[in-house]
Amino acid sequence: GAKLKVLCLHGYAQNADTLRDRSGGFRKPLKKSRFECVYADGPFGCTKDGEDQAVADADPSRRAWWRGSSAEETYVGWPESRARLVALWEIERFDGILGFSQGAGAAAMLCAE
C-alpha cells in the first residue's frame, strides 16, 4: 500500500539533517514498514546566546521554530513557523507528525488547533 508520510520536526539549534542523522535507530524499522519520514527545517537561526539575528538566520545548521528568551519569558516567530508548516502540510498531506524537543512543542501546538 501507499506509504504513510510523517512530518519530523527537529529541536532547537538543530536542522532537518541533524534529526535525520540522529534518528537512524528509529528510522531503520520504519523503512521496512509503511512509514516515510519527511524532515523540515525551522525558519529561524538561533539567537539564545545573543547572536545577531541576520548572522544567525544565515546559518543553515542551527535552526529554530521560534526565538525566545526564557529570562524574559518572551517568544517570537511561532506564527511564521505555523504558517510554513500548515502550508507544507497542505501540500504534502502528511499522515502524522513527530517532534524532538522544540520540534515536539511545535508539533503539539499544531495538533492542538
C-alpha positions in Angstrom: 0.0 0.0 0.0 0.9 3.6 -0.1 3.4 5.0 2.4 2.2 7.0 5.4 4.0 10.3 5.5 5.3 11.6 8.9 6.5 15.2 9.3 9.5 15.3 11.5 10.5 18.5 13.3 14.0 19.0 14.8 14.9 20.5 18.1 16.4 23.9 18.9 19.9 24.5 17.3 19.5 21.5 15.0 18.2 21.2 11.5 16.4 18.5 9.4 19.7 16.8 8.5 20.7 16.6 12.2 17.4 15.0 13.2 17.6 12.6 10.3 21.2 11.6 11.2 20.4 11.2 14.9 17.2 9.2 14.4 18.8 6.3 12.5 17.7 3.7 15.1 14.2 5.0 14.8 14.1 5.3 11.0 15.5 1.8 10.2 12.4 -0.1 11.3 10.2 2.4 9.6 12.0 1.9 6.2 10.6 -1.6 6.1 7.2 -0.5 7.2 4.5 1.8 5.6 6.1 5.0 7.0 8.1 7.6 5.2 9.8 10.3 7.3 9.9 13.9 5.9 12.2 16.3 7.7 11.7 20.1 7.7 14.0 23.0 8.7 12.9 25.7 11.2 12.8 29.1 9.6 14.9 31.0 12.2 18.5 31.0 13.2 19.4 30.5 16.9 19.9 33.6 19.0 19.8 32.3 22.6 23.4 33.4 23.2 22.9 36.9 21.9 23.9 36.2 18.3 23.0 38.8 15.7 19.7 37.8 14.0 21.0 38.3 10.5 24.1 36.2 11.2 22.0 33.5 12.9 19.5 33.4 10.1 22.3 32.8 7.6 23.5 29.7 9.5 21.6 26.7 7.9 23.0 24.3 10.5 21.4 25.8 13.7 17.7 26.4 13.2 14.7 27.1 15.4 10.9 27.1 15.2 10.7 30.3 17.2 13.0 32.6 19.1 12.8 33.2 22.8 14.4 34.3 26.0 13.5 32.2 29.0 14.8 35.0 31.2 12.2 37.4 29.7 9.6 34.7 29.0 9.0 36.1 25.5 8.9 34.1 22.4 8.5 35.3 18.8 8.2 33.6 15.4 5.6 30.9 16.0 3.0 32.5 13.7 5.6 32.4 10.8 6.6 28.8 11.6 3.0 27.8 11.9 2.1 29.3 8.5 5.0 27.5 6.9 4.2 24.1 8.5 0.5 24.4 7.7 1.3 25.2 4.0 3.8 22.3 3.9 1.1 20.0 5.5 -1.5 21.0 2.9 1.0 20.3 0.0 2.4 17.0 1.3 -0.7 15.7 3.0 1.1 14.2 6.0 -0.5 11.3 8.0 1.3 12.1 11.2 3.8 14.3 13.0 6.9 13.7 15.2 8.9 16.3 17.0 12.0 16.4 19.1 12.5 19.0 21.9 11.4 22.4 20.5 10.0 20.5 17.5 7.8 18.5 19.9 6.4 21.7 21.2 5.7 22.8 17.6 4.1 19.5 16.8 1.9 19.8 19.9 0.8 23.3 19.1 -0.1 22.2 15.5 -2.1 19.3 16.8 -3.9 21.4 19.5 -5.6 23.5 16.8 
